[in-house]
Amino acid sequence: MDDGADRVALVCVRDSRRHGLQVLLREDAAGAGPEKGGRSFPAGSVVEQDHAVSVLERCRGVTGDQAQRWLGHDMSPARALGFWVAGVRLLLAATGVLSAVKGARQAAVRLRVGYPERGRLGDALELAAFLARRELDCDLRRLLFFSRWVDPDTGAAKGFFLAHLPERVRGTGFLWHAPEEALLFWRDRGLHLDFQTFACLRTLTDFSSCGRLLSEYR
């Protein structure tokens, strides 16, 4: 973890008609083929704006108490909920996908945001203003808590969240892999995986479809 900052990582999954359950991994280094270099999940820092009052007021689906229960009582409910907001920003930056709800009935709305607006909305306050102008709220239910790791030296937390994406979604600088494929490349062909990525991929191999995986973590 960097500089003692809390972080989030996204375990983005999809069902492929040809390959079954797949996970989105970032290419961390150039290589001669899909088995070279390193792979990791999309990840980023949790910043102070992620748990600002004006930002959390535009969030629905997960409460601060629920977030604290999942991430640990060593952090406040607002700080814990900020992990979900950071995850929403990260998913938007990586894929352009933004899940929202509208109105009292919280009707689901899925937006695809292009460049350059996607970059501007990487700021949580800008994201909240964007949603307010459209009378939308951020749908935090689309991110499911997966696991939490704590740096023993700094005490910083890293939360991993599941995000289910349609098969057609792509991410610049990212590749879709079957979890078993990534682990075989690590074992046999020198693909670099850090321990957290390895552990998450190993867990994913226990599931044959997104439906089975998501039902386990809802």
SULRA-V77246 format. One record per residue. N is the residue number from 1. PSI is psi in whole degrees, -180 to 180 (none if undefined). D_FIRST is the distance of its C-alpha to the first C-alpha in Angstrom with 2 decimals. Layout:
N PSI D_FIRST
N PSI D_FIRST
This chain:
1 151 0.00
2 126 3.77
3 26 6.71
4 12 6.48
5 141 7.01
6 148 7.79
7 161 7.46
8 152 10.24
9 144 11.35
10 127 15.09
11 86 17.24
12 127 20.28
13 156 23.41
14 161 27.04
15 118 30.33
16 135 31.87
17 -29 35.61
18 -34 35.43
19 0 32.24
20 -149 31.56
21 129 28.10
22 157 25.59
23 145 21.91
24 123 20.49
25 140 18.09
26 141 16.94
27 113 18.48
28 -15 15.93
29 151 18.77
30 147 22.52
31 175 24.73
32 -8 28.31
33 179 27.93
34 -16 25.82
35 -3 24.99
36 167 23.56
37 -150 20.19
38 164 17.00
39 146 16.24
40 165 13.39
41 152 13.62
42 132 13.70
43 154 10.46
44 173 9.95
45 151 9.26
46 124 11.63
47 168 13.95
48 -38 16.93
49 -22 19.46
50 -26 18.18
51 25 19.87
52 148 22.78
53 -45 26.14
54 -26 27.61
55 -48 24.85
56 -26 24.95
57 -20 28.75
58 20 28.57
59 140 26.63
60 159 28.50
61 -28 28.11
62 131 25.44
63 163 26.05
64 -38 23.82
65 -40 25.18
66 -45 24.36
67 -42 20.75
68 -38 20.47
69 -38 22.21
70 -42 19.77
71 -19 16.49
72 144 17.94
73 6 20.36
74 -1 18.00
75 155 17.49
76 160 20.43
77 -40 21.88
78 -45 21.28
79 -41 17.59
80 -43 17.30
81 -27 19.46
82 -25 17.30
83 -40 14.83
84 -42 17.91
85 -44 18.76
86 -38 15.45
87 -39 16.10
88 -44 19.62
89 -42 18.68
90 -43 16.44
91 -40 19.30
92 -43 21.76
93 -38 20.06
94 -35 19.75
95 -15 23.16
96 5 25.23
97 130 25.74
98 118 26.06
99 131 27.51
100 172 29.66
101 157 32.63
102 135 35.86
103 178 38.48
104 -30 39.35
105 -2 39.32
106 52 35.79
107 134 36.93
108 136 34.11
109 124 33.52
110 120 31.29
111 146 30.90
112 117 30.08
113 129 28.90
114 -180 29.45
115 151 28.53
116 -1 28.48
117 -32 28.29
118 -42 25.15
119 -41 23.24
120 -35 24.80
121 2 23.89
122 -14 20.15
123 126 20.83
124 -37 21.20
125 -39 24.36
126 -38 25.91
127 -44 25.21
128 -41 26.95
129 -40 29.85
130 -46 30.16
131 -41 30.53
132 -40 32.95
133 -27 35.20
134 8 35.61
135 44 36.06
136 160 33.15
137 152 30.36
138 132 26.96
139 96 27.15
140 -12 24.05
141 -18 25.79
142 -12 24.83
143 120 21.27
144 131 21.41
145 132 18.87
146 -52 17.86
147 166 15.29
148 135 12.66
149 145 9.95
150 131 9.00
151 119 6.94
152 -22 10.32
153 -41 9.83
154 -18 8.65
155 1 9.84
156 142 7.39
157 147 8.42
158 117 7.83
159 134 11.41
160 134 13.18
161 139 16.55
162 138 19.66
163 122 21.63
164 123 25.10
165 152 26.36
166 156 29.88
167 -31 30.64
168 -12 31.50
169 135 28.15
170 162 26.45
171 131 23.31
172 125 23.40
173 9 21.24
174 155 20.86
175 145 23.01
176 132 24.29
177 143 24.27
178 137 25.86
179 -42 23.27
180 -37 25.77
181 -47 26.11
182 -40 22.45
183 -36 22.50
184 -40 25.79
185 -38 24.55
186 -44 21.72
187 -43 24.41
188 -21 27.25
189 13 26.25
190 15 23.10
191 132 20.70
192 128 17.08
193 130 14.93
194 168 11.68
195 -39 12.48
196 -43 11.18
197 -44 13.19
198 -48 15.99
199 -42 16.27
200 -42 16.55
201 -40 19.03
202 -40 20.96
203 -41 21.40
204 -28 22.67
205 -13 25.33
206 -4 27.08
207 136 28.13
208 -13 30.81
209 162 30.49
210 -36 28.42
211 -45 31.05
212 -40 30.54
213 -50 26.75
214 -35 26.80
215 -28 29.60
216 -29 27.55
217 1 24.74
218 none 26.92
